[in-house]
Amino acid sequence: MAPALSRSLGASSVAALRPTPSRGRGPTLRSAVAVQGRGAAAVAARGVRWEAGRRKGKGRMVGVRCEAAVTEKPAGEEEAAGEQFEYQAEVSRLLDLIVHSLYSHKEVFLRELVSNASDALDKLRFLSVTDSSVLSDGGELEIRIKPDPEAGTITITDTGIGMTKDELKDCLGTIAQSGTSKFLKALKENKDLGADNGLIGQFGVGFYSAFLVAEKVVVSTKSPKADKQYVWEAMADSSSYVIKEETDPEKMLTRGTQITLFLRDDDKYEFADPGRIQGLVKNYSQFVSFPIYTWQEKSRTVEVEEEEEEEPKEGEEATEGEKKKKKKTITEKYWDWELANETKPIWMRNPKEVEKTEYNEFYKKAFNEFLDPLAYTHFTTEGEVEFRSVLYIPGMAPLSNEEIMNPKTKNIRLYVKRVFISDDFDGELFPRYLSFVKGVVDSNDLPLNVSREILQESRIVRIMRKRLVRKTFDMIQEIAEKEDKEDYKKFWESFGKFVKLGCIEDTGNHKRLAPLLRFYSSKNETDLISLDQYVENMPENQKAIYYIATDSLQSAKTAPFLEKLVQKDIEFWLRGTLFLFQVLYLIEPIDEVAIQNLQTYKEKKFVDISKEDLELGDEDEDKENESKQEYTLLCDWIKQQLGDKVAKVQISKRLSSSPCVLVSGKFGWSANMERLMKAQTLGDTSSLEFMRGRRIFEINPDHPIAKDLSAACKNEPESTEAKRAVELLYETALISSGYTPDSPAELGGKIYEMMTIALGGRWGRPEESEAATSESNVEVESSEGSATEVVEPSEVRPESDPWKD
């Protein structure tokens, strides 16, 4: 089918073809294309053939001839540059583009046609306010859809306004012509009718989506304005359509429009199925304001009577024809109309009139959930952008890991005047970190593409996104402020990672995201605390928020970096103050990156206690200077032994019980970050070396090991045992500080050797083992003292050995 393009596609103009002489390059062809009305559709289908010829003279002139011309200027009015023509566009090609390139999914044809029917009913209801005669005897305002699997057809019937013959030509004979838009334009021009224009312009391109699945479309329509009923009929691959008067009494309509789709062979099995049609209606048109009935197969139980012969008893003669009736229950199938859009659009109601149970039921039915939501919000925004929305926070996190950070979760359903448009968005309405939020958004202002499947990027979309995100934050904050903290605990367990992701991706909303964060700390190892609670309990002289990032809560609690900070907390407790000198435990992989992106909270910087230059605010400079002077020789000696393994060796201000610790440089990765980057599947080893940063070896001057090594470097700086002790101390510090040793097996061998020395003979050994040990020692000594070769028994070869040289 290929109805002609009409005036709706462009203003009628004249195609001018004028050669413009150019120096040395011949003429240039300039043309303006005009689109003509509905005439000569068949001629247009033949295509346009241009013929160019030469004319004698100084320059070359181009003559153009169009076989599909509708009107031609008289010969006397021809210009010297050539003839001017108006031509009809090739409608069949344009229709082919609309059908095969405009829509992504075939199933949207039903949405478009149902929306057309809804518009027709809306238009009738509006006109009936001033003219009740348009209702006549057409029955209730409704839509009925009847699929026929055997015939391979779908029939969509509405009791709306219908169309006259001229309206059929205007609305269905012209691609991209909207009857609804004309109706709205007339309303605006006639102020007496008011300005209620709550309709969606669907006719035009939307109607032609029927050819996505149909090879033939028949439209039968009856308007209250006309006495006759007309039929519009077209084939998918035709360049023309037919309009005729309906004469069959059985096909007469009281009022409205009936569209019959003759499905293609490839689409009969799918779209002629009543169950499939029911599903499409529930998905796309569930909230249309008019009832939609679909033809469905149903079943019921009925009682039937069966006759069975009764066997004669003993002593009685059998009587021919004597039968007994017995009742039996059977299930029979039948076809009937079923209401497909039972769920009412809850967002169109006043929030004060909707109960909590109604919100929960709508959530479960709309999103196939079985748990009640943790929270919901129902709001309407007005102003430059108007829309209604109901948003929910689910009761649990997605079961599939793929849905956790997937922006296309289909959780937000977009409607335009209660007609479902799409739920496939890539971050247009919600950022990725809020992809767990579910809800509906209904707006008339959203800019969509022609097929209404793609949301166009525009200022309106950005405003809507901003308001939706803000409402979501308000909803989460309400959960956090409840007296019952159990709900927020559930929220954090399910969606805490999403909030931390927001700290990384959305710098503009840090002020809203940071108060929602929760962490364990050195004073709250069982209960999560907020950053507000941390700041409120800080001592006056504390200038920063301290944290440590590890792989588990146990690792964080036993980290050597905490020793001095925990000791300070005990000191505050002994003084009877309410201050808590505590450290946040970041035990999830995303935590450290999220905190680093925040940088500050309420003018307090975040400080990693595992990095160099840790300032606690109460340093004794005199004592530090004394320790540095006393242990300068030891630090230089240890640095000499370790070489490039560490950047420097210094006295530690953070240790109280451990002998040493390895800290990271200010601008490099921490031990936790280095471990995470090594674990990346697609990690880059070259960047690992670049970002790892320098390592600083800090020693505790009050520890006995440090004092012994200090004596060793002064008295026996070349001692082998002292040097081995330094290496073992460094590799042990690697592990306790969260790093991975370069050679775990070598470290294990050193530890075993030290254990052998420490445990040797402490509890007494059996005599045999002592004798064996002494013999092995004698053999070793003899081997060192002479060149005698000791041959193992397995290596002695007989004289007849064939492998002997």
Secondary structure, DSSP 8 states (H G I E B T S, - for coil): ------GGGS----B-EEEE--TTT--EEEE------SS-HHHHHT---------SSSS-------TTEEEE--GGG-BTTB--EEE---HHHHHHHHHHHS-S-TTHHHHHHHHHHHHHHHHHHHHTTT-GGGTTT--SS-EEEEEETTTTEEEEEE-S----HHHHHHHHSSTT--HHHHHHHHHHH-GGG---------TTTTGGGGGGTEEEEEEEEE-TT-SSEEEEEEETT-S-EEEEE---GGG--SSEEEEEEEE-HHHHHHHT-HHHHHHHHHHHSTT-SS-EEEEEEEEEEEEEEEEEE----TT----TT-EEEEEEEEEEEEEEEEES--S--GGGS-GGG--HHHHHHHHHHHHT-SS--SEEEEEEE-SSS-EEEEEEE-SS--SSGGGTS-S----EEEEETTEEEE---SSSSS-GGGTT-EEEEEES---B-TTS-SB---HHHHHHHHHHHHHHHHHHHHHHTSS-THHHHHHHHHHHHHHHHHHHH-GGGHHHHGGG-EEEETTEEEEEEEHHHHHHT--TT--EEEEEE-SSHHHHHT-GGGHHHHHHHHHHHHHT-------EEE-STTHHHHHHHH-EETTEEEEETTBSS---S---HHHHHHHHHHHHHHHHHHHHHHGGG-SEEEE-SS-SSSSEEEEE-TTS--HHHHHHHHT-TT--HHHHHHHS--EEEEE-TTSHHHHHHHHHHHH-TT-HHHHHHHHHHHHHHHHHTT---S-HHHHHHHHHHHHHHHHTTSS---HHHHHHHHHHHHHHHHHHHS------GGG---TT-TT--
